[in-house]
Amino acid sequence: MGLATPGAGVVFEPIIGIEIHVQLRTASKMFCGCSNDIGDAAPNANTCPVCLGLPGALPVINREAVRHVLATGVAIEATTPEVTRWDRKNYFYPDLPKGYQISQYELPLASNGRLVVETSRGSFEVGITRAHLEEDTARLQHTRIDGRRVSLLDYDRSGAPLMEIVTDPVIHDAETARRYAEELRLLLLTIGASHAAMESGQMRVEANVSLRPAGSEAFGTRVEVKNMNSFRSVERAIEYEIARQESALRAGEPLIQETRGWDDAAGRTYVMRVKESSEDYRYFPEPDLPPLVLDPASNAALRASLPELPAARRVRSRARISPVASGSSSTSASTGDLSAGVSRKRRKRASRELETSRSGRAARAARASACSASTAGSTLLPSAR
Ligand SMILES: [Zn+2]
């Protein structure tokens, strides 16, 4: 048994799982009133005691971010828990001033979803393990000033709402992995959850790649691949990694559990860090935030408010059914991108978010109400404004 001496006749089966982080489209950050629009902001301009991790600062839940993850859950046909909560993921790094990240561990907002993707070999259903909500870290920039190597920190991104979507390890080739990432991006754009621009880091794709002899149950050594900044690089990096692992296995070389980066210019992956053991983040329930009670009835309202999803739109355009006959509440003749109805809705929502962020009053009111609910638990109605 084992992969050390596989023999020449062994056929290897690649096992790929994809983790995608997307920045959510909200006016303010995940747990404070700072603007989430950091495109043109000066470094460290959009910060406050909460997202700088100053002692005593208390987080307040961003309702719109929760709504985006719930909407994603509905769109991928996932299960939503009746009660969810926040967990602290503990680790130290300069881009994480609190020493922990507020995330969701045991009770993600969405689990057991699926997304059907079209590949050159037909359609393929990708099982989605979970989608959860967390806060982003600050941005570290390693550079040189006056010849000296320095690391600069920009906290504008610190505390931005981030959704992590994790697939089951069910993908077996690079093309399907790329198609999945493309389809998910289209879905997120359609429901307005994220701008999901890969080139600017709003959507970050990581792939877990391992090989095992076809027919084997046990998983091989898993390698995590990062730094893929385009859909093309997702496909190329996974293709490269499958070939690299296969030639190592055939040569009888042991594979190491490690994180590798993708060098697009060189067309290869390189070692970023070796994982000696699985990380222990010592998760525990976040004491500064109440559990979130989700109203099942509002999920139906959320479902009804969603625009026509890309898969349904494709089916309709193939079948050449008229928009009226499809029964969708917001459709247009466009099959390539967002429908006119959705754009109107999104513009409305965006202007509403802008007003909220301008006035600052709403943020303070939300903070006050979340503080008063902090011991009793709060009810969230995704359909509410
Ligand atoms: Zn802040």
Boltz pocket constraint, residues with backbone or C-beta under 6 A from the ligand:
constraints:
  - pocket:
      binder: B
      contacts: [[A, 29], [A, 32], [A, 33], [A, 34], [A, 46], [A, 47], [A, 48], [A, 49], [A, 50], [A, 51], [A, 52], [A, 158], [A, 159]]
      max_distance: 6.0
